Amino acid sequence: MKIDTDSKKIEELLTRSVVGVLPTKDLLKNLLLSGKRLRIYIGADATGSKLHIGHATNFMILEKFRQLGHEVIILFGDFTAKIGDPTDKGTARKPLTDREVKQNLKTWQKQISKIVKISRFNNGARIVKNSDWLSQMDFSDVIRLASNFTVQQMIERDMFQKRIEEKKPIYLHEFFYPLMQGWDSVVLDVDVEIGGNDQTFNMLTGRTLQKIERNKEKFVIPTTLLINPKTGKKMMNKSEGSAVWLDDSAEEMFGKIMSLADEAIIPVFTDCTYVPMDEIEKIKQEMFSGVNPRDIKVRLAKEIVTIYHNKEKADKAEADFVKTFKDGGLPEKIDEVAAESGELLSEISVKAGLVKSKGEFRRLVLENAVSNQETNDKITDPNYKVISTSIYKIGKRRFLKAVIK
């Protein structure tokens, strides 16, 4: 297969959403310019059933490498998910069961295929699972693998140092996680690994093992995490319900992007869209010159919805959003939920999937974020009961129609 050695494309690949290249950017750039076909991979642990646009950054980079003609691999960490990556955790992760991991992986390929071409033909991405080799290792294999590293090397990690300072436990099995991720690189015999910059330690472990086992260089590309530049917090926070999931409906996705903080606009444009960087620079200048951030967010929302749905749905989502939130109307499509007279609205909302729990519903009520759209009254009682068919607004963007049987 012919390899595309376009220097402009390669330069963007090695800079956009990239923290750095190890051992050096120039070495990898020269290799890519030489026309040699490289094997490049991304690994992701199946710790949840949904992927968000922050996860998508790496897959977008991988797809660009694939389009240049390189071999790309997507590794589903079904074995490593059961152990738990200690990265960025103040406590040990809860190990998952085989059943939980299998359930989490059910729709991953469908979600990722919106970004990466997955196929056995025409240089499509290949999907592998690390249980295929890690589950076959015996104790002597593990000892041999562990003998390549010292305890001092492991406890140098920031989160382990933090736990030591806070007198929190570090479990022995957590030291094995980077060894397993590193062994993935050896088994797959990769040239390049892409991952979030919080994975740098794990990826470098693979680089060390490649040198030991195959006397081969492995390049590591740590990428930027989707962080709010003002608060320093992760934007795609699962617990706070701010994550924009790859399988969100067009309307949900559009609404969530519109609710992002203004300072998040440029990072999301950069890490989560295909808009050229010179154009993003113009958008940045527009913001500095006083253009309404809301108008720029509309474009951002449409760009992202188009990636995961299509332009037609993006246009419709925009029209629906304007009608609902600017003009004070109701969306064209509202989920209907069958209910009994006297049933708690909290239970109906959980049943409809609009809130995760009664606790979340109670919080929204206390924030004056729940209302009856028929009477235009705020719901002030967390134990509010539905007695007639009505439309309710739950939070900023969610609506349901409770239909009394």
C-alpha positions in Angstrom: 0.0 0.0 0.0 1.3 3.5 -0.9 2.0 5.7 2.1 1.0 9.4 1.9 4.1 11.4 3.0 2.4 14.8 2.8 4.6 16.9 5.2 1.7 19.3 6.1 -0.6 16.4 7.1 2.2 14.8 9.1 3.1 18.0 10.9 -0.5 18.5 12.0 -0.7 14.9 13.1 2.3 15.4 15.4 1.2 18.7 16.8 -2.6 19.0 17.0 -3.9 17.7 20.3 -0.5 16.3 21.0 1.5 17.1 24.1 4.8 15.8 22.7 6.4 12.8 21.0 8.8 10.4 22.7 11.7 10.0 22.2 11.5 12.9 19.8 9.1 14.4 17.3 11.8 14.8 14.6 12.7 11.1 14.7 9.1 10.0 14.1 8.5 12.8 11.5 11.5 11.6 9.5 10.2 8.0 9.7 6.8 9.1 8.5 8.3 11.1 5.6 10.4 8.1 4.6 7.3 6.3 3.4 7.8 3.3 5.8 4.5 1.8 6.8 4.1 1.8 10.6 1.9 -0.1 13.0 0.1 2.2 15.3 -2.3 1.4 18.1 -4.6 2.8 20.7 -5.8 0.9 23.8 -8.9 1.6 25.8 -10.1 -0.3 28.9 -13.8 -1.4 28.9 -14.6 0.3 32.2 -17.8 1.8 30.9 -20.3 1.2 28.1 -20.2 4.7 26.7 -17.4 6.7 25.0 -17.4 10.5 25.0 -15.9 13.1 22.7 -12.9 13.4 24.9 -12.1 9.7 24.1 -12.7 10.5 20.4 -9.6 12.7 20.2 -7.3 9.8 20.0 -9.5 7.8 17.6 -9.6 10.9 15.3 -5.7 11.0 15.3 -5.6 7.2 14.6 -8.0 7.6 11.7 -5.7 10.2 10.2 -2.8 7.8 10.4 -4.9 5.2 8.7 -5.8 7.5 5.9 -2.1 8.1 5.3 -1.8 4.3 4.7 -0.4 3.1 8.0 -1.7 0.0 9.8 -3.8 0.8 12.8 -5.0 -1.3 15.6 -7.7 -0.6 18.3 -7.2 -2.6 21.4 -10.1 -3.3 23.7 -8.7 -3.8 27.2 -11.1 -6.5 28.3 -8.5 -8.1 30.6 -6.9 -4.9 31.9 -10.3 -3.5 32.7 -10.7 -6.3 35.2 -7.6 -5.3 37.0 -8.1 -1.5 37.0 -5.7 1.2 35.9 -4.6 3.3 38.9 -4.0 6.4 36.7 -5.3 9.6 38.1 -7.0 7.8 41.0 -6.6 8.6 44.7 -7.7 5.0 45.5 -7.5 1.7 43.8 -10.1 1.1 41.0 -12.8 -1.5 41.6 -12.0 -4.6 39.5 -14.7 -5.5 37.0 -16.2 -9.0 36.4 -16.1 -10.8 33.0 -19.8 -10.1 32.7 -19.5 -6.4 33.3 -16.6 -6.1 30.8 -18.6 -8.0 28.2 -21.6 -5.8 28.7 -19.5 -2.6 28.5 -18.0 -3.7 25.1 -21.4 -4.4 23.4 -21.6 -1.1 21.5 -18.0 0.1 21.5 -17.3 -0.9 17.9 -20.5 0.8 16.7 -19.5 4.0 18.6 -15.9 4.0 17.4 -16.9 3.2 13.8 -18.4 6.7 13.6 -14.8 8.0 13.6 -12.5 5.2 12.4 -13.0 2.9 9.4 -13.1 -0.6 10.9 -12.7 -3.4 8.3 -10.6 -6.4 7.4 -10.2 -4.9 3.9 -8.9 -1.7 2.3 -6.6 -0.9 5.2 -9.4 -0.8 7.8 -8.6 -0.7 11.5 -8.2 -4.0 13.2 -9.8 -4.7 16.6 -8.1 -6.9 19.2 -8.7 -7.8 22.9 -5.8 -8.2 25.3 -7.5 -11.2 27.1 -6.3 -13.2 24.1 -2.8 -13.2 25.4 -2.8 -11.9 29.0 -5.2 -14.6 30.1 -2.7 -17.2 28.8 0.2 -16.1 30.9 1.2 -18.2 33.9 2.9 -17.1 37.1 6.4 -17.6 35.7 5.6 -15.3 32.8 4.4 -12.6 35.2 7.5 -12.9 37.3 9.7 -12.6 34.2 7.8 -9.6 33.1 8.0 -7.9 36.5 11.8 -8.5 36.7 12.3 -5.8 34.2 11.2 -3.0 36.6 11.9 -1.9 40.1 9.6 -0.9 42.9 11.3 2.5 42.9 10.3 3.0 39.2 6.7 2.2 40.0 6.2 4.4 43.0 7.7 7.4 41.1 4.2 7.8 39.6 2.5 11.0 40.8 -0.7 9.3 42.0 1.3 6.8 44.1 3.4 9.5 45.6 0.2 11.4 46.5 -1.3 8.3 48.2 1.9 7.8 50.1 1.7 11.4 51.4 -1.9 10.9 52.3 -1.2 7.5 53.9 -3.6 5.8 51.6 -3.0 2.2 50.5 -1.2 1.1 47.3 -2.1 -2.4 46.4 0.5 -4.7 44.9 -1.7 -5.6 41.9 -1.7 -1.9 40.8 2.0 -2.3 39.9 1.0 -4.9 37.4 -1.2 -2.7 35.3 1.5 -0.8 33.4 3.3 -4.1 32.9 0.2 -5.6 31.2 -0.3 -2.5 29.0 3.4 -2.6 28.2 3.2 -6.2 27.2 0.4 -5.3 24.8 2.9 -3.3 22.8 5.3 -6.3 22.6 2.6 -8.8 21.5 1.3 -6.5 18.8 4.8 -5.5 17.8 3.8 -1.8 17.4 5.8 1.1 16.2 3.7 3.8 17.8 1.2 4.1 20.7 -1.3 6.9 21.1 -2.9 7.7 24.4 -3.9 10.5 26.8 -1.1 12.2 28.5 -2.3 10.6 31.8 -1.2 7.3 30.2 2.4 8.4 29.5 3.9 6.2 32.2 2.0 3.1 31.0 3.0 3.8 27.4 6.6 4.2 28.2 6.6 0.9 30.0 5.7 -0.6 26.6 8.6 1.3 25.1 11.0 -0.2 27.6 9.6 -3.7 27.0 9.9 -3.3 23.2 13.5 -2.5 23.6 14.2 -5.4 25.9 12.1 -8.0 24.0 12.6 -7.0 20.4 15.5 -4.5 20.5 13.0 -2.1 18.7 12.1 1.5 19.2 8.5 2.4 20.0 7.2 5.9 19.7 4.8 7.3 22.3 2.3 10.1 21.4 0.7 11.5 24.6 -2.3 13.6 23.7 -4.1 16.5 25.4 -7.0 15.7 27.8 -10.2 17.7 27.4 -9.7 20.1 30.3 -11.4 23.4 31.0 -8.6 25.9 30.7 -10.1 28.2 33.4 -11.0 25.6 36.1 -8.5 22.9 35.3 -11.3 20.3 35.6 -12.1 17.6 33.1 -15.0 18.7 30.8 -16.4 15.2 30.2 -17.4 14.5 33.8 -19.6 11.4 34.0 -20.7 12.0 37.6 -21.8 15.5 36.9 -23.7 14.5 33.7 -21.6 16.8 31.5 -20.2 14.2 29.2 -21.1 14.4 25.5 -21.5 10.7 24.6 -20.8 9.4 21.1 -24.2 7.7 21.1 -26.2 10.7 22.3 -29.0 11.7 20.0 -28.4 14.7 17.8 -30.6 16.9 20.0 -28.9 15.8 23.2 -25.4 16.3 21.7 -26.3 19.8 20.4 -27.8 20.9 23.7 -24.8 19.6 25.7 -22.3 21.5 23.5 -24.4 24.7 23.8 -24.2 24.4 27.6 -20.4 24.2 27.7 -18.6 27.1 29.3 -17.3 29.7 26.8 -13.7 29.0 27.7 -14.2 25.4 26.5 -15.0 26.4 22.9 -11.5 26.5 21.5 -10.2 23.3 23.2 -13.3 21.4 21.9 -12.9 22.8 18.4 -9.2 21.7 18.5 -9.6 18.3 20.0 -13.0 17.1 18.8 -13.5 18.5 15.3 -11.9 18.4 11.9 -12.0 22.2 11.5 -8.5 23.3 10.2 -6.3 24.9 12.8 -5.9 28.1 10.8 -9.7 28.5 10.9 -9.8 27.8 14.6 -7.3 30.6 15.1 -9.7 32.9 13.3 -12.5 31.7 15.5 -10.3 32.5 18.5 -9.7 36.0 17.2 -13.4 36.5 16.7 -14.0 35.6 20.3 -11.4 38.2 21.4 -13.0 40.8 19.2 -16.3 40.4 20.9 -18.3 38.1 18.7 -21.1 36.5 20.8 -19.8 33.1 22.1 -23.2 31.6 21.7 -23.0 32.0 17.9 -19.6 30.3 17.8 -21.0 27.5 20.0 -23.8 26.9 17.5 -21.1 26.3 14.8 -19.2 24.0 17.2 -22.4 22.0 18.1 -23.2 21.6 14.4 -19.7 20.4 13.6 -19.8 17.7 16.3 -23.4 16.6 15.5 -22.5 16.3 11.9 -19.5 14.0 12.7 -21.7 11.5 14.7 -25.0 11.9 12.8 -25.1 14.0 9.7 -25.6 17.6 8.5 -29.4 17.3 8.1 -29.7 16.2 11.7 -27.4 18.9 12.8 -29.5 21.5 11.1 -32.7 20.1 12.7 -31.0 20.0 16.1 -30.1 23.6 15.8 -33.7 24.6 14.7 -35.1 22.5 17.6 -32.7 24.2 20.1 -33.6 27.7 18.9 -37.3 26.9 19.2 -37.0 25.4 22.6 -34.5 27.6 24.4 -34.5 30.9 22.5 -38.1 31.2 21.5 -39.4 29.5 24.6 -41.2 26.7 22.7 -41.1 22.9 23.0 -39.0 20.5 21.0 -40.9 18.7 18.2 -40.0 15.3 19.6 -40.7 14.6 23.3 -40.5 11.2 24.8 -43.8 9.9 26.1 -43.8 7.7 29.2 -46.8 5.7 30.4 -47.7 6.6 34.0 -50.2 5.8 36.7 -52.2 8.6 38.3 -50.5 9.5 41.5 -47.1 8.1 40.4 -44.0 10.1 41.6 -42.5 12.3 38.8 -39.1 11.3 40.1 -39.9 7.6 39.4 -41.2 8.5 35.9 -38.1 10.5 35.2 -35.8 7.6 36.2 -37.9 5.2 34.2 -37.6 7.5 31.1 -33.8 7.7 31.6 -33.9 11.5 32.0 -32.2 11.2 35.4 -30.1 8.5 36.9 -31.7 8.4 40.3 -34.3 10.0 42.6 -31.4 11.8 44.3 -30.5 13.6 41.0 -34.2 14.5 40.5 -34.3 15.9 44.1 -31.2 18.0 43.4 -32.8 19.4 40.2 -36.0 20.2 42.1 -34.1 22.1 44.8 -32.3 24.0 42.0 -35.7 25.1 40.6 -34.9 23.1 37.4 -38.1 21.1 37.1 -41.3 22.5 35.8 -44.8 21.7 34.4 -44.8 23.0 30.9 -48.6 22.9 30.7 -49.1 25.2 33.7 -45.7 26.9 33.6 -45.3 26.1 37.3 -42.0 25.2 39.0 -42.0 21.9 40.8 -40.9 22.5 44.4 -41.7 19.2 46.0 -39.3 16.3 45.3 -42.2 13.9 46.0 -44.4 15.6 43.4 -47.1 13.2 42.0 -48.4 13.2 38.5 -52.2 13.2 38.3 -52.9 14.1 34.7 -51.2 13.9 31.3 -48.6 16.7 31.2 -45.3 17.8 29.7 -42.4 18.4 32.2 -39.0 20.0 31.7 -36.4 18.2 33.7 -33.2 20.2 34.0 -32.0 22.5 31.2 -32.6 20.4 28.1 -34.7 17.3 29.0 -38.4 17.0 28.5 -40.9 14.2 29.0 -44.6 13.7 28.5 -46.2 11.7 31.3 -49.2 10.0 29.8 -51.7 8.8 32.3 -53.1 5.3 31.4 
